[in-house]
Amino acid sequence: MTIEIVKAGLLTTVQDNGRYGFQKVGVSVSGAMDTDALQVANLLVGNDPTEAALEITLIGPVIRFHEDVLFAITGGNLSPLINGGEIPIHRPVLAVKGDILSFGKVKSGCRSYLAFAGGLEMKKIMNSYSTYLRAEIGGYKGRVLQAGDKLTVKSYQERSLRLSELITKMGGKWLLWGLGVSMLKSNTPIIRIVRGRHYDLFSEDSQRTFLNSTYKVALESDRMGYRLNGEKLALRKTEQLLSEPVSFGTIQVPGGGLPIILMADSQTVGGYPIIGQVIAVDRSKLAQLKPGDSIVFQETDIMEAERLYRKNNQNLEQLRASIDARLLEGRMYGANS
């Protein structure tokens, strides 16, 4: 099965959960900015949650389907359309041969994830499909998708076949079944953090400022890091620090005093003082922020961060179990044409 990129959009890449195990040789983890949305999109079409999908940023592409394909869109709502008609997000949708998928205005969030039943036929680089743009590896030729690119969708697995058959049998375009409210991310600007290694090196005024100010995502932000505008932070005294490991969610403060949050394509080591670390469950919420959006940091502790992480994983497993149960029983809420 083939899909064709008719128009590229702003920034559309192939991503999965990331490229782990190679940070020691300087290779970024990369992967989806919003891993929760990517995993949910895959689950909704019957895939393993780690399959490759498309990450779409702000302005979506135009895609032509050359065969019937089951897909799902999750994450930010970029107003997806099939042949000019609105379609829902967070639902399995069946496109037929000749259909055109496009996107309109941004209704919420920043990034959508488009998963295809069966997954995308890609070569793994260092055990991952993810595109790392700075190194030009992974994904589709190590780059953003361009007009004229053609991607191959792999054969359906059993879950995907049964989902597709249900939609066809019910005479609709999509199933009125998908995410419960508990699975959707809040749009609150609060981002929870644990104290970073160098938190105590900052002045007391800066510590209070960090946790009691509103920052805004700067225009000069990308998959490598979010620069923030707002109150500046300062150390108690000048310190000479050694470079040390950093990761997605690490909050560094360079000499200018304005924090930078490292994102999915972050470098593997850094030498700036680290004031905090965004907890894992809030990285997906962070990934849906766009330039101009507000951030308020809220401190938590490791125990709470681990509890929330386990709960998030349980929610994903419950979604998979729910899909399996409903397919087994043959009961869905219905379809809409």
Secondary structure as UniProt FT lines:
FT   STRAND          2..7
FT   STRAND          11..15
FT   HELIX           23..25
FT   HELIX           35..44
FT   TURN            45..46
FT   TURN            49..50
FT   STRAND          53..57
FT   STRAND          62..65
FT   STRAND          69..77
FT   STRAND          80..82
FT   TURN            83..84
FT   STRAND          85..86
FT   STRAND          92..95
FT   TURN            97..98
FT   STRAND          100..103
FT   STRAND          108..116
FT   TURN            117..118
FT   TURN            126..127
FT   TURN            133..136
FT   TURN            141..142
FT   TURN            147..148
FT   STRAND          150..153
FT   HELIX           158..169
FT   TURN            170..171
FT   STRAND          174..175
FT   HELIX           181..183
FT   STRAND          190..195
FT   TURN            197..198
FT   HELIX           199..201
FT   HELIX           204..212
FT   STRAND          214..217
FT   STRAND          225..229
FT   STRAND          244..245
FT   TURN            248..249
FT   STRAND          250..252
FT   TURN            255..256
FT   STRAND          260..262
FT   TURN            264..265
FT   STRAND          269..270
FT   STRAND          274..278
FT   HELIX           280..282
FT   HELIX           283..287
FT   TURN            291..292
FT   STRAND          294..299
FT   HELIX           302..329
FT   STRAND          335..336
//
